[in-house]
Amino acid sequence: MNSTDLIRGLQGALNQGEYAELLGISRPFLNLILNGRREPGILAMRGLLRAFPDNRDEIVEAFELGIIAEREA
């Protein structure tokens, strides 16, 4: 699972404003991520780790896969 899919999956019933606030990123930036126009960065990863500590391994793996894919491109 890539980081964008993970972010979508963890959103649950939160609206974009609530979710962005939880992650510590702006709602417009979250919207760009969810629409595939931007890759989530370290701030999004930190927010996910704070908000969803039980999903730590899944979060780290998704972001590591993104870094590897960028290096190979």
Stockholm file with secondary structure:
# STOCKHOLM 1.0

chainA/1-73         MNSTDLIRGLQGALNQGEYAELLGISRPFLNLILNGRREPGILAMRGLLRAFPDNRDEIVEAFELGIIAEREA
#=GR chainA/1-73 SS CCHHHHHHHHHTTCCHHHHHHHHTSCHHHHHHHHTTSSCCCHHHHHHHHHHCGGGHHHHHHHHHHHHHHHHHC
#=GC SS_cons        CCHHHHHHHHHTTCCHHHHHHHHTSCHHHHHHHHTTSSCCCHHHHHHHHHHCGGGHHHHHHHHHHHHHHHHHC
//
